[in-house]
Amino acid sequence: MRKISIAAIAALGLALTACNTVKGAGEDVESVGEAVQKTVD
């Protein structure tokens, strides 16, 4: 379970670095937060 959450956070972190706009960065941060919350639940 912990390995899956770490992999999800790493993948979303890579997506965050790939975005080119502030709006895109905000959406990526939101998606990371949602993914972390889903893994905690």
C-alpha positions, 0 to 999 in steps of 0.5 A: 500500500505504501509503495503504491502511494509513493509511486502515485506521488512520484508520478504526479510530481513528474506531471507537476514539473511538466506543466508550463503555466501557473494554472496548470501547476495549480491543477497538478497540485490539486490532483496530487492532493486528491491522490494523497487523500485517496491513498490515505482513505 
